[in-house]
Amino acid sequence: MIMDFLERSKASKNDVATSWLYALFAANLYRFCPHIDTSSYSDIYRRLVASRYRASDDQLSEALPIKQEVLAKLTSYIGQIKDRPGIVATFHTGSYRLLNRVMCMQGLQVAVVMSSDIIADQGEFLYAQHAKMENAGALRLIDADASNCLIKLLGALKNGYHVLVYMDGNHGSVTAEDGTDNEKVPFFDCNLLVRKGLAVLSYKRNIPIYPILSSLDDQGDTFYRSYPTIYPNTQEALEHYISRVFRSLYAHLQEVISRNPEVWEGWLYVHTMPRTQEQSNKRRRYQSYWPCRVGTRYYMMISPRYTCQEIGKLSFLCMRKWKHLTRQMKN
């Protein structure tokens, strides 16, 4: 509820710098990318919020809000993968919500894996929007939180569907068959633990993985970039293939958001994803404090431990002033 209020409200400069959601964003960005100047955080955050609204507006638009040359390249790529159903791996970057729509328009049958909350919130609209398309491929939504998610995913692939998966969704019951579910993946200055089930499925069922991400071009317009297909190799050990899959995918994500950090929604929730324990000396080195306000109560967010301590108004004002002075000195 707090996050919904903060996202919908019009934030002034002071509100942006003291909101709970901004504090989470800042703590996450500082933990993974301490090299980014903290004086730029508020601007990056504003662009991130604008990017989220843009993604939503793009989804609601009747006409695809994509330049013709970008759409032509995207449809050309989709045509290349059309005849071999596989896992289309993407992330919550840019106009990610348009990808399944363009795929269906090109005649592909598409199954989108998403959380039960998102299906409840957007499912009816997505099906209604799809029903208005002419000569479109079929659309199916798979509940990532359901216990039979893996069965439905396999069934969709068997029936000729391409399965669209948001790799950074942090949802789902797709787990590895060997009992060890997580793979450590380097991501900027830290490591993430990601569920390895999809890579195991790809390896054992010989399913190709098609990476594609949305971002912004130099003019600030939407574009999509496809990356080399990841094919299973029976001569490669399973553990090596799993590592190759996720290191490749998250390297693509890192490349995209290194240029435009505001296009990734994950800065708002990456702290909820499983992670490895940083060594104590590194944790002390990168520890930071962020003042935040919820109504009339004041808090201090401590990164990278994501602990929150309530403080008095005077302490809050002093900390905020110190942050402001620090930014001025850096500028």
Backbone torsions as a table, in degrees:
resi	resn	phi	psi	omega
1	MET	NA	-43.7	178.8
2	ILE	-60.5	-45.4	-178.0
3	MET	-65.7	-40.1	179.0
4	ASP	-60.2	-42.6	179.7
5	PHE	-62.9	-44.9	-176.9
6	LEU	-66.9	-35.9	-178.5
7	GLU	-71.0	-35.0	-175.7
8	ARG	-85.4	-23.5	-177.7
9	SER	-76.1	152.7	175.4
10	LYS	-82.9	116.2	-172.5
11	ALA	-91.4	129.0	169.8
12	SER	-81.5	176.9	179.6
13	LYS	-59.6	-42.8	-179.3
14	ASN	-68.2	-39.9	-179.5
15	ASP	-64.0	-42.0	179.5
16	VAL	-58.9	-42.8	-174.4
17	ALA	-77.7	-8.2	-176.4
18	THR	-125.9	2.5	-178.6
19	SER	-74.6	153.6	178.6
20	TRP	-61.9	-44.4	-178.2
21	LEU	-65.0	-38.1	177.2
22	TYR	-64.2	-39.0	179.4
23	ALA	-62.3	-41.1	176.9
24	LEU	-64.3	-45.5	177.8
25	PHE	-56.6	-48.8	-177.2
26	ALA	-64.1	-41.7	179.6
27	ALA	-63.4	-41.6	179.2
28	ASN	-66.6	-45.9	-178.8
29	LEU	-63.3	-40.5	-179.3
30	TYR	-68.5	-36.8	-179.0
31	ARG	-64.8	-44.4	-176.7
32	PHE	-87.9	-33.6	-174.1
33	CYS	-129.9	66.2	-179.4
34	PRO	-64.8	-12.5	179.5
35	HIS	-75.7	-17.3	179.3
36	ILE	-76.8	129.3	-178.1
37	ASP	-61.1	125.3	-177.9
38	THR	-63.7	-21.2	179.2
39	SER	-67.2	-16.2	180.0
40	SER	-94.5	-3.1	-174.2
41	TYR	-58.5	-46.5	-175.7
42	SER	-63.2	-37.6	177.8
43	ASP	-68.0	-42.0	177.8
44	ILE	-62.2	-41.1	-179.4
45	TYR	-63.6	-43.9	178.7
46	ARG	-61.3	-41.1	178.8
47	ARG	-68.2	-33.2	177.0
48	LEU	-64.0	-47.1	177.8
49	VAL	-60.6	-43.3	178.2
50	ALA	-62.4	-37.4	179.2
51	SER	-65.1	-37.4	178.8
52	ARG	-66.3	-42.8	177.0
53	TYR	-64.5	-37.3	179.5
54	ARG	-64.4	-42.5	178.7
55	ALA	-61.2	-39.8	178.5
56	SER	-67.3	-43.7	178.6
57	ASP	-63.4	-39.2	178.7
58	ASP	-60.8	-40.4	-179.4
59	GLN	-64.8	-36.7	-177.5
60	LEU	-79.8	-18.1	-175.7
61	SER	-66.5	135.9	178.4
62	GLU	-70.9	-39.4	176.4
63	ALA	-97.5	142.1	-179.2
64	LEU	-65.2	120.6	-178.5
65	PRO	-83.7	57.1	-177.2
66	ILE	-129.9	138.9	176.9
67	LYS	-61.6	146.5	-174.2
68	GLN	-59.4	-39.7	-178.8
69	GLU	-68.0	-33.3	177.0
70	VAL	-69.7	-44.0	179.0
71	LEU	-63.1	-37.8	179.9
72	ALA	-63.0	-43.0	178.7
73	LYS	-66.4	-39.5	-179.8
74	LEU	-65.8	-45.4	-179.8
75	THR	-67.3	-32.0	176.5
76	SER	-63.6	-42.9	178.6
77	TYR	-65.0	-43.8	179.8
78	ILE	-60.2	-37.9	177.3
79	GLY	-62.7	-32.5	-179.8
80	GLN	-70.5	-29.9	-177.2
81	ILE	-101.2	0.5	-171.7
82	LYS	-60.4	-39.8	-170.9
83	ASP	-82.1	-8.3	177.5
84	ARG	-126.7	98.0	-179.9
85	PRO	-56.8	140.8	-179.8
86	GLY	-160.1	-167.4	179.7
87	ILE	-95.8	116.9	175.5
88	VAL	-90.6	108.3	-174.1
89	ALA	-96.4	122.1	178.3
90	THR	-139.2	-178.2	-179.2
91	PHE	-136.1	170.0	179.8
92	HIS	-80.9	68.1	179.2
93	THR	-123.2	143.1	174.1
94	GLY	55.0	-138.2	-179.6
95	SER	-91.5	58.8	-177.1
96	TYR	-65.3	-22.1	-174.9
97	ARG	-74.1	-12.8	-178.5
98	LEU	-86.5	-15.1	-169.6
99	LEU	-61.9	-48.1	-178.8
100	ASN	-64.5	-32.4	179.4
101	ARG	-65.7	-45.4	179.3
102	VAL	-65.6	-38.9	179.0
103	MET	-61.9	-44.3	178.5
104	CYS	-64.3	-38.6	179.6
105	MET	-62.9	-25.7	178.4
106	GLN	-89.7	8.0	174.6
107	GLY	92.0	2.4	178.5
108	LEU	-77.4	144.3	168.5
109	GLN	-84.4	126.8	-171.3
110	VAL	-125.7	129.2	172.0
111	ALA	-112.7	120.7	-177.8
112	VAL	-102.8	125.2	177.6
113	VAL	-91.0	119.8	179.9
114	MET	-147.6	162.9	-176.0
115	SER	-68.4	158.9	179.6
116	SER	-62.1	-34.6	178.7
117	ASP	-63.6	-43.2	-179.5
118	ILE	-68.7	-38.6	177.2
119	ILE	-62.0	-42.8	178.7
120	ALA	-63.8	-35.1	-175.8
121	ASP	-83.6	-37.0	-171.6
122	GLN	-119.9	-12.0	-172.8
123	GLY	-56.5	-47.3	-178.6
124	GLU	-60.8	-42.6	179.0
125	PHE	-64.8	-43.1	-177.9
126	LEU	-62.2	-42.4	178.7
127	TYR	-67.8	-39.1	178.8
128	ALA	-65.8	-41.5	178.0
129	GLN	-63.7	-41.0	-179.3
130	HIS	-65.8	-35.7	-178.4
131	ALA	-64.0	-23.4	-179.7
132	LYS	-82.5	-12.5	-178.6
133	MET	-76.0	146.0	177.4
134	GLU	-100.3	135.6	177.5
135	ASN	55.7	36.4	-178.9
136	ALA	-92.4	152.4	173.2
137	GLY	-71.5	163.9	-176.5
138	ALA	-68.7	152.5	177.3
139	LEU	-122.4	136.1	176.8
140	ARG	-137.3	139.7	176.5
141	LEU	-109.2	128.8	-179.0
142	ILE	-111.7	127.3	-179.2
143	ASP	-75.1	112.5	-178.6
144	ALA	-67.4	-22.1	-177.1
145	ASP	-90.6	-7.6	-177.9
146	ALA	-76.4	148.8	-178.6
147	SER	-68.3	-23.7	179.9
148	ASN	-99.3	21.6	-179.2
149	CYS	-57.4	-46.3	-177.6
150	LEU	-62.4	-40.6	179.6
151	ILE	-63.4	-43.8	179.7
152	LYS	-66.9	-36.9	179.1
153	LEU	-63.9	-45.5	178.6
154	LEU	-64.6	-39.8	178.6
155	GLY	-62.7	-40.0	178.9
156	ALA	-63.9	-45.0	178.7
157	LEU	-62.0	-41.2	-179.8
158	LYS	-63.8	-31.4	-178.9
159	ASN	-91.1	12.6	173.5
160	GLY	90.9	13.6	178.3
161	TYR	-86.4	145.2	163.7
162	HIS	-87.7	133.7	-177.2
163	VAL	-102.2	118.3	180.0
164	LEU	-93.5	121.1	-175.6
165	VAL	-125.0	131.5	172.5
166	TYR	-89.7	106.4	-170.6
167	MET	-66.0	-23.6	-178.4
168	ASP	-100.0	20.2	-175.6
169	GLY	-74.1	-22.6	179.6
170	ASN	56.5	36.4	176.3
171	HIS	-131.6	167.6	167.1
172	GLY	112.7	156.9	178.4
173	SER	-109.4	15.5	178.8
174	VAL	-75.5	100.2	-175.9
175	THR	-118.1	161.4	-179.0
176	ALA	-72.1	148.4	-178.5
177	GLU	-78.6	-15.6	-176.8
178	ASP	-91.8	6.2	174.5
179	GLY	89.3	-13.5	176.5
180	THR	-107.1	114.2	-165.2
181	ASP	-97.2	-14.5	-171.6
182	ASN	-117.8	145.8	176.5
183	GLU	-122.1	132.9	178.7
184	LYS	-81.0	128.4	-177.2
185	VAL	-128.6	127.0	175.7
186	PRO	-69.2	136.8	-179.7
187	PHE	-145.6	106.2	-172.7
188	PHE	53.2	-124.5	-174.3
189	ASP	-90.8	5.2	-177.0
190	CYS	-133.6	-175.0	175.0
191	ASN	-121.9	148.3	172.3
192	LEU	-114.6	153.4	170.9
193	LEU	-107.0	117.6	-176.7
194	VAL	-115.8	149.4	178.0
195	ARG	-67.9	130.9	-173.6
196	LYS	-96.1	2.1	-173.3
197	GLY	-56.6	-40.7	-178.5
198	LEU	-66.3	-37.1	177.8
199	ALA	-67.6	-38.9	176.9
200	VAL	-63.0	-44.5	178.4
201	LEU	-60.4	-44.9	179.2
202	SER	-59.2	-43.3	-177.1
203	TYR	-67.6	-47.7	-172.4
204	LYS	-77.5	-24.9	-179.5
205	ARG	-109.0	8.6	178.3
206	ASN	54.8	51.9	-178.2
207	ILE	-105.6	123.5	178.9
208	PRO	-71.9	154.2	176.7
209	ILE	-115.9	124.8	-178.0
210	TYR	-108.3	101.5	179.9
211	PRO	-80.7	133.8	174.7
212	ILE	-152.7	132.9	-177.2
213	LEU	-128.6	148.8	174.8
214	SER	-98.8	143.3	177.2
215	SER	-153.7	-158.2	179.4
216	LEU	-121.7	144.2	175.1
217	ASP	-86.8	-173.6	-175.9
218	ASP	-65.7	-19.9	178.6
219	GLN	-94.3	2.3	180.0
220	GLY	82.5	15.3	179.3
221	ASP	-97.5	155.3	-178.6
222	THR	-66.6	136.6	169.1
223	PHE	-146.6	162.8	-178.8
224	TYR	-123.2	140.2	178.3
225	ARG	-124.5	126.6	175.0
226	SER	-96.7	152.8	-178.7
227	TYR	-122.9	164.4	-178.5
228	PRO	-54.3	137.0	178.4
229	THR	-61.7	139.9	177.1
230	ILE	-98.4	112.5	-178.6
231	TYR	-104.8	138.6	173.1
232	PRO	-66.6	148.9	179.0
233	ASN	-131.9	115.2	-176.6
234	THR	-64.6	-18.8	177.7
235	GLN	-81.3	-8.7	-178.4
236	GLU	-98.7	135.6	178.3
237	ALA	-62.5	147.4	-177.7
238	LEU	-56.5	-45.5	-177.0
239	GLU	-64.2	-33.1	177.5
240	HIS	-70.0	-39.0	178.7
241	TYR	-64.9	-43.6	178.8
242	ILE	-58.5	-46.3	179.3
243	SER	-62.0	-42.3	-179.2
244	ARG	-63.7	-41.4	-179.3
245	VAL	-59.9	-54.5	-172.1
246	PHE	-76.6	-32.8	175.4
247	ARG	-65.3	-37.9	178.1
248	SER	-66.7	-47.5	-176.3
249	LEU	-64.2	-45.0	-178.3
250	TYR	-76.2	-21.5	171.4
251	ALA	-68.1	-38.2	175.9
252	HIS	-63.3	-44.5	178.5
253	LEU	-60.9	-44.3	-179.1
254	GLN	-62.7	-39.1	178.6
255	GLU	-61.7	-43.6	-178.2
256	VAL	-65.5	-47.8	-173.7
257	ILE	-85.2	-8.6	171.8
258	SER	-65.9	-35.3	179.0
259	ARG	-82.2	-38.8	-177.2
260	ASN	-135.8	80.4	-176.4
261	PRO	-59.9	-24.1	-175.7
262	GLU	-74.0	-11.5	-176.2
263	VAL	-81.7	-9.7	-176.7
264	TRP	-100.4	118.6	178.1
265	GLU	-70.1	-16.8	-176.5
266	GLY	-60.6	-21.1	178.0
267	TRP	-60.9	-18.1	-178.9
268	LEU	-89.6	-14.1	-175.8
269	TYR	-142.2	6.6	-176.7
270	VAL	-62.6	-22.0	178.5
271	HIS	-67.6	-17.3	179.2
272	THR	-86.9	-10.4	179.9
273	MET	-81.3	146.6	178.2
274	PRO	-57.4	144.3	-179.1
275	ARG	-146.5	158.0	175.8
276	THR	-79.9	159.7	180.0
277	GLN	-83.3	118.1	176.6
278	GLU	-67.9	150.6	177.8
279	GLN	-66.5	150.6	-171.7
280	SER	-59.7	-38.4	-178.3
281	ASN	-68.4	-36.0	176.9
282	LYS	-69.8	-38.1	179.4
283	ARG	-62.5	-42.0	179.5
284	ARG	-66.8	-36.9	-177.7
285	ARG	-64.3	-39.6	-174.4
286	TYR	-99.8	10.4	-178.4
287	GLN	-67.9	137.6	-180.0
288	SER	-144.5	164.8	-175.3
289	TYR	-128.9	136.7	-176.6
290	TRP	-132.1	119.8	177.1
291	PRO	-73.8	139.1	176.9
292	CYS	-145.2	156.9	-175.6
293	ARG	-130.8	135.9	173.7
294	VAL	-126.5	104.8	-175.4
295	GLY	64.9	-121.6	180.0
296	THR	-103.6	12.3	-179.7
297	ARG	-109.4	147.9	-171.7
298	TYR	-123.0	140.6	-174.3
299	TYR	-138.1	162.7	172.6
300	MET	-122.8	116.9	176.8
301	MET	-88.6	128.3	-178.1
302	ILE	-108.2	119.3	178.0
303	SER	-105.3	144.7	7.5
304	PRO	-96.4	14.3	-176.7
305	ARG	-81.7	-12.9	179.8
306	TYR	57.4	36.9	171.4
307	THR	-95.2	156.0	-176.4
308	CYS	-134.4	128.8	-178.1
309	GLN	-121.6	130.5	178.1
310	GLU	-74.0	137.9	-179.1
311	ILE	-131.2	167.0	178.2
312	GLY	-77.4	165.0	-178.3
313	LYS	-62.6	-39.5	-179.7
314	LEU	-63.2	-43.9	177.9
315	SER	-62.3	-40.3	178.4
316	PHE	-60.9	-46.8	-178.7
317	LEU	-64.9	-39.2	178.4
318	CYS	-65.0	-43.5	-179.6
319	MET	-65.7	-40.6	178.9
320	ARG	-64.2	-40.5	178.7
321	LYS	-65.2	-38.9	178.4
322	TRP	-63.4	-42.8	177.1
323	LYS	-60.4	-42.2	-179.5
324	HIS	-64.1	-43.8	179.5
325	LEU	-65.0	-37.9	178.6
326	THR	-62.0	-42.6	178.3
327	ARG	-63.6	-40.7	179.3
328	GLN	-63.5	-40.4	179.9
329	MET	-64.6	-38.3	179.8
330	LYS	-69.1	-30.6	-179.9
331	ASN	-79.9	NA	NA
